[in-house]
């Protein structure tokens, strides 16, 4: 999230340069110096087609991928009243009159020098990509298509399906990836795109698509990361070991800090350290336990729910003064070596394991919640009587440098990245589980909202949702 949306249109420098270094840029630098190459701008004719399909509201943000002359972007600004960021990997592509408008019409137009083969440094609800993909070297098409679909929620494409006519100007072919309509359609299908509209025309194919997924859809599609059989086997073993169950406690007024391990957590280290010195309870989740120990902080309790074996490293080393609240579905290795007097077992997934619990216990308690440890930790701690929570490192999104945790956690390195637009004013990049967590957190608050106080620290997805929701509620009550 190097930059999002059009924050910075007003008063911003008209041209922002971001290094490209693509050898193809040299070719197009030569071409844009030739007046003959500027005669036709496909985006200029296709702007109205995009507006007819997308119906963006005036003032909506759009990225013009491979903008060329800029005349297409100008039409989007004039006809649709849109704010357009033009992207290209050479600086001399813009027509002179369009370049002048970067100053006179800075509220509507800006230019970024950016290579579409690299992660695109901006994001927007809409994308406009005409006369681009056919120019991409075959081995780079996947990367460029992925980057475009990641940067804009809904993208209009016009892709030529025939040989170029302008390569003769420099003696080199320009259309390097020529494919029929069906081939391009398959590229979108393999990326699980929603194809809003498509059309095959003479010499080109047109698409209006989205690769973005809504939060509820991700929750609906979510699956457990281990099989039901493995969870039942874990539970059957663990509940037979004599661990004390977590049981309900009277409500108290004690403040609790929960460390979630998200990338924003190190920014609050001094604040967390100060509060811990003042006696605030410190609850760690998963790898945040080891982060706390490495920073001289002793957790009051460590909570784990994930059923996979790699979580065993999150209870090592065992330390004095810390309680271990471990779900019965955890791999047995997580429990190994834990102190019997400071380790407590608790249960989730009751439909799946209810028969096992009934057979083992005369009485047991179910901890409700969602699909992540944070979503179980809050109800678990509420059962233990706590109602006042500070959340640190509970971001539910990636950092600007794409970090997913405040520490190394290689199990998440290969996770797919999904962009998420929140009420149209912020775009966050997330792993699917992060979106599910944010969605389910809202459901949790609807249930426990009157029972708990939550302060979400940082500027991540969860904090933004809470801040925005609070502002909307205040405006509604005013």
Secondary structure as UniProt FT lines:
FT   TURN            5..8
FT   TURN            10..11
FT   STRAND          15..17
FT   HELIX           23..31
FT   TURN            32..33
FT   HELIX           35..38
FT   HELIX           42..54
FT   TURN            58..59
FT   STRAND          61..65
FT   TURN            68..69
FT   HELIX           71..80
FT   STRAND          83..88
FT   HELIX           91..93
FT   HELIX           96..104
FT   TURN            105..108
FT   STRAND          109..113
FT   TURN            116..117
FT   STRAND          124..130
FT   HELIX           133..135
FT   HELIX           138..140
FT   HELIX           141..151
FT   STRAND          152..160
FT   HELIX           167..169
FT   TURN            170..171
FT   HELIX           181..190
FT   TURN            191..192
FT   STRAND          194..201
FT   TURN            202..203
FT   STRAND          204..210
FT   HELIX           215..221
FT   HELIX           228..238
FT   HELIX           239..241
FT   STRAND          244..245
FT   STRAND          255..259
FT   TURN            263..264
FT   HELIX           265..268
FT   HELIX           269..277
FT   TURN            278..279
FT   STRAND          281..285
FT   TURN            286..287
FT   HELIX           288..294
FT   TURN            295..296
FT   STRAND          301..304
FT   HELIX           309..315
FT   TURN            320..321
FT   STRAND          323..327
FT   TURN            328..329
FT   HELIX           332..335
FT   TURN            336..337
FT   TURN            340..341
FT   STRAND          343..347
FT   HELIX           350..360
FT   HELIX           373..383
FT   TURN            384..385
FT   STRAND          388..392
FT   TURN            400..401
FT   HELIX           410..412
FT   TURN            413..414
FT   STRAND          417..422
FT   TURN            423..425
FT   STRAND          426..431
FT   HELIX           432..448
FT   TURN            449..451
FT   STRAND          453..456
FT   HELIX           461..477
//
